[in-house]
Amino acid sequence: MIKVSDRLEHVHSDIRGPLYLEALRMESEGTSVLKLNTGNPGRFGFQLPNSVRQALALHIDEAVPYCDVRGMSAARNVICTYHIGRGLQGIMPNDVFICNGVSEAASMAMDALVGTGDEVLLPSPCYSLWSNNTYLSGGKAVFYRCDPEDNWNPDIEDMKRKITDRTKAILVINPNNPTGAVYSHETLMQIADIARQNHLVLLADEIYDRLVMDGLRHESLGALAPDVPCITFNGLSKSHIICGFRCGWMVFSGPKGELEDVKNGVMKLASMRLCGNALTQLVIPAALVDSESTREMLIPGGRLYEQRKATCEGLDKIDGVSYIENKAAFYLFPKIEKEKFDFKDAEDFSMKFLHEYHVLVIPGNGFDWDEDLRFRIVMLPEPAVLSKAMNDLKHFLNHHRV
């Protein structure tokens, strides 16, 4: 048998891993499964905005040929303007690379930045896209703790302890997946200071920056640290309900020339794949000036707001479950008091919940979190569906009490 590459040794994709495959098997046998495993709004009745639909229809012929490997000029211009408005300084359209989703942008950036043995500080819990790309680039993932007792803000002292002479970069996912946290100004400034003192690159995954609730304001990390090399990642998949369009980008900022070699490396990788999907780039200018369709989801009466309310109200009725209410995105990362139930671990809980009540959730260890028993809920179905799912969870847990 031919052996697989050793760089896949630590790669895991639990969101579409064994639990997901088991859910597909169950569906193939006629069992209906409620999939709360992946943030895919279009699967739950969310519609793309008319601004996006019209832009695609009016400009479709422009996407027939290859475009610039960095992305269409009109789209990069608007992305640049958007991030200047968010506070990034000194950036130009050529600092922008449009990719097939943030997934491709992360892969390109990590391949260009991380060498064999280089260490990257990643949050725990962490969206596995980032840890997986660290492994694939030949780097070492080093996890700093995010503190549930501090609204999931990163533990700054733990981050400092994890830095070595091999540390190359710090990843900050804010707003956060899987917790839905929005980090405080003080925390972000402290992270920037750590990067500044240790000459590290900041990697800022900010794809949920437009999905912030409760009157909070998201602050862009690169804007808070204009003197620190930073790569900011963003896209339209969630805010404009077009996950399948694979429309994301990265923006290089910081001291002039500091990231030039890395940016040239990304240029080589972008050239290898010729260009990003040109069809989806057509909608970027229209989408980034259409904030109203996104805002409508986040206020009382809006779907994301009401879905969070239904989920939290359901969890409030369950003894042995606690959570920190998300302030952005559509994820919740509840804790189950393990000593009250007969589950061996989070995977055992998730598999039994799937088999017994046909609800698919992802265990906490799928996000590199092993401190206690947690799982991620994707709050995208209609409120009534989520209320029923939380009621099912209540009955399920009652059957497993010790």
N, C-alpha and C positions, 0 to 999 in steps of 0.2 A: 504494500500500500504506500502511495506517495504521501509524505508527511506535509502537513499544513505549515505555513510560515510560523516561526516562533514569535513573531510580533502580534499574533492573534491570541497568545496565551491568556492575557488578562482582559481581552475585549469581551464585553457583555452587552446585550441589548434586551433587558428584561421587559421593557415596554412592549416589545414584539417578540418576546422570548417564549420559554416553555409554557407559561400560563396562557399566553395568547394563542399558541398552537393548540393547546388543550381546548380553549374556547372555540376555535375553528372546528376542531374535531366534533365537539358537542353540537355545534350548529349543523354540521354535515349530517348528523343523525337526527335532526329535527328539533333540537332544543334551542329555544330563543335565549340569547345571552345579552345582558345589558353591559356594553363595553365602556367602562370608565377608566380605560387604560391610557388613552392617547388624546392629546389636545387637538382635536380635528373638528372645528365648529361646523363645517359643511355637512358632516354626517348627522347633525342633530337639528337640521332645519334652518340654520343660519343662512342668509342669502348674501351674496356679494353685493356691494353698493352699486347703485346705478352709475355713479361716476366711473367705476372700473369697467362696467359693461359697455358703456358708451365709448370710452377711450379705446378699448379693444376693437370694437366694431368699426370705428372711424379710421383707425391707423393700421389695420391688419396687414395691408400690403407692404408697409415699411419693414416688416419682420421677415420678409422672404430671404434676403441675403444674410450672410454672416455680418455681424456688427463688430465694432471695436472690441478687442479681447477684454478690455476693462469694463465694457458696457456702453450702451447708447449714450451719446453726448447729452441729449436733452434730459435723460433720466439722471445722469451723474450730476448735471448742473442743479437739478432740483434737490437731489439728495444732499449735495454740498450746502445749498441754501438752508435746507431743513436743519442740518447739524450746526451750522453757524447760528441759527436761531435758538438752538439748544445750548449754545455757549462754547462750542469748539472754536478755537482760535487758529488763524493762519493756515486754514485748509483751502485747497483748490480742488476742482473737479478731478484732476489727475491723481488725487489722493484717495479716490473712491474706486472700489472694484465691485461690480455687480456680479453676483454668483447665483447658482442654482440652489437657492435657500441659504440660510445661515450655516446649514450642515456643510455645504461645499466650502463656504468662506472659512469656517473653522478648520477644515481639513487643509486647505491651502496655507492658511496663516501658520498653523502648527508645523507643517512640513517645511515651511520656509524659515521658521524661527527656531525650532527645537532640534538640537543635535543629539546624537547618541549619548545617553547618560545625563543629559541636562534635566534638571528638575523643574516642575511646574507646580506652583501652589494652587490647589483646587479646593473649592468649598465642600464640606460634608454637612448635609446632603448635597449631591451634585447631579446635574443632568448628564447622563452617561456619554453624550456626544463628545464632551470635553475630555473626560478621562480616556475614552477609547482613542481619540485622536492623539493624545499624549503617548499612549502605548505604541500606536502605529508609527509615530514619528521617531520611535526609538528612545523617547524620553522616559522619565520616572514621574509618576503621579504621587504627589505628597499632599495629603488632605489636611486642611485647617478646619477647625470646628466652628459651626454656626450654632448659636446659643438659643435654644427654645425659651429660656428664662429671660432673654433680652429681645423678644420679638424676632428671633432668628437672625439678629445681626451677627456678623462674624466676630469671633473671639479674637481680639487684636493681640493679646498676649500669646495665645496659642499660635497665631500666625507668625509672630516674631520668633518663637522658639523653633519653628520649622525651617527657617532660612539657613542655607548652607552656602559654601562657595560654589556649588553647582546650580543654585537656584537661578532660573532665567526669567521667569514671569510669574505674575499673580493673576489668576482669573477671578473676576467678580461677576456674578450673575445677579443683576438687579434691574428691575423687579425679578424675584427669584422663582425658579422652577426647581424643586417641587413645592416650596412652602408658600408661595404667593406673597412673600415679605417685600417691603420697600425699605431699603436701608436708610439709616439716619444720616444727616449731614455730617455729624461728628465722626461716625464710623467711616464714611467715605474719605474724609479728610485724613484720618489716621492711616488708612490703607495707602492713600497717595503718599503720605510721608514715609511709610515703610519702603515703598517703591523708590522714592527719591533718595533715601539714605543708602539703599543697597543697589542702586543703578539697575532696577528691574523694569521690565516691560509690563504695562497694565493691559490686560485683555478684558474688555468690558462688553459682556453680552447684555444688550439692552432692548431685546426685541419686544418686550412687554411695556415699553416706556409710555405707550399711549393708552394702556389698559389699567390705569390707576384710579382707585375709588376713594370715597370718603373725604374728598377735598384735599387729599395729599398731593404733594408735588414731587415728581421724580427729578432727581438731579443727575446729569450726565457726568460720569467720572472723569472723562477727558477734559471736560469744561472746568472742573474743579482743580485740575492739575495740568495746566498748559505747559509746564516746564518738564513734564515727565512723558517719555515715549508711550503712546497708547494706541491700541487698535480697538475701535468701537464696532460692534456687530449689531445689525438691525435688519428689519424686513417687514413685509406686509402680510405674512401668512396668517397671523392671529388678529391683528387690528382690522384687517379688511377681508377676512374670511376667505382667503385664497391659498390655503395650504398647498393644494395641488399645483398651483402655478410655480412653486419653487422660486420665490422672488425674495432674495436677501442680498445684503451687501456688507462690506467692511470699509471703514474710513481710518486712514493713518493720520495721527496728529502728534504734536509734541515738538521738541526742539528741532529746528531745521537740519536735515541730514542724518539725524540719529537713527532713523529706521530705514534709511535709503537702501541698504543692502537687503534687508528683509523684503522691502517693497519690490525690489528688482527680482528677488526670488519668487515672490507671488506672481510677478509679471511672466516669468518663465512658465510657471504652472498654469496660469490662465491661458497662455498661448498654446500649451499642449492640448487643451480641450477646445481650442478655436474660439468659442465665445459662449456666454451664457445664453439661456433660452431667450431669444429676441422677442417672442410674442409677449411674454410676461413683462418685459421692460417697458412696453408701450403704456402700461397702466400706471407706472410710478408717478409721473408728473400729476396726473389727475388725483390719484389716491392721497398723495401727501398734502394736497390742499383741501382734502375732504376730511375734516376732523369731526364733523357733526354726526356722521353715521356711526362712528366709533363711540362718541360721547353718549349717544342715546342708549347704548347698552349698559352704561355704567351708573346711571342715576336711578332713584326709586321708580319702579315701573319698567325699567329696562331689563332685558333678559339676564345679563350676567349678574346684576344686582339682586334680582329676585331669585335666581338659582342659588346664589350664595346663601341668601336668607333661608330658603327652604332646606338646604343641606345643614346649615348650622342649627336651625330649630329642631331638626330631626336628631342630630347628634346630642343636643342638650338633654334629650329624654333618655339617653342610654347611660346607665351606671357603668363605670369602668372605662369610659372613653373621654378623652380630653383633646382640645385642639386650640391653636392660636389662629384667630380669624385672619384670612388673607386680606391684604390691602390692594392687591393687583392681580391681574391674570385671572385664571379660573381653576386654581389648584388649592387643595387643602391637604395637610400632612398630619392627620390625627395620630394620637398615641393610644394604644390599648394597654391597660394595666395587666401585664402578663400574668402576674400572680393570681389573678381572679379567674383565669380561664385555663383550658387544657391544651393550648397550642404550644407546640415545640418552639416555633419561631414565626417570623412574619410570613415566610413562604408557606408554612403549614396552614396558617390562618387564611391566606389568600386562596390557596387551592381548595380548602374545605368550603369557603364562602362561594367559590365558583361552582363547585360540585353540588352543594346543597341548596343554594338560592340563585344560582345562575347569574351572578354579578361578578364582573372582572375588574379587579383593582390590582395595583402593583405594590408589592411589599417594599418596605423601606430600604432593605439591603440592595435593591435594584438601583438605588440612588447613592450607593456607598455610605449608607447610614446603618450602624449596628449597635448604637448606644442603647436603644430600647426598641420595643415593638411598635412600628409605625407602618402606615400605608398611605399611598397617594390616591385621592379622589379627584377625578376630572369632573368639574361641575358644569357640564355642557347640555345635558338633557333638559327638557322643560321642567319647571318647578314641581309639578305633580309627579313626574317620573322620579325625580330625586327624592321627594318626600317618601314615596313608596320604597325606594332603595334603602333609605335610612331606617325605615320601619322594618324592612327585611333584615337589615343588619342587627337591629335590636333583638328580633326573635332569634336570629342565628346565634348571637352571643349568649342569649339566655340559655340556649341548649348546650352551651359549652362552658358553663360556669363550674367552678370546682368548690 
